[in-house]
Amino acid sequence: MDKTKKYEVFMGRIGNDPELKYTNNQKALCELSIAVDGGDSIEAKWRNVIIWGKQAEKCPLYLKKGYKVFIEGLEEVREYTNSKGEQKSYKQVVANLVGFPSL
């Protein structure tokens, strides 16, 4: 799997309630889908965000669908080959800082 990284800072609204999960080795993980203002476009741009560790554990306590959130982290573009042999890719931001401006 190939991946490239780019530094990202943005603010947007959460599209779904945060759901806390744990990996097999008990590392906390929270995934968010965030709508960011599209600028010139009327449509919002959706960003997938991954949060790890203590910050992940706090997200469901303080964030809900529709809340504003500030994200700082690295955008990763991951490429993989699906079961049909097709080359696919997706983007996600691995957050190192999550801000709760609504509080």
Secondary structure, DSSP 4 states (H G I P E B T S, - for coil): --EEEEEEEEEEEESS--EEEE-TT--EEEEEEEEE--TTSSSPEEEEEEEEHHHHHHHHHH--TT-EEEEEEEEEEEEEE-TTS-EEEEEEEEEEEEE-TT-
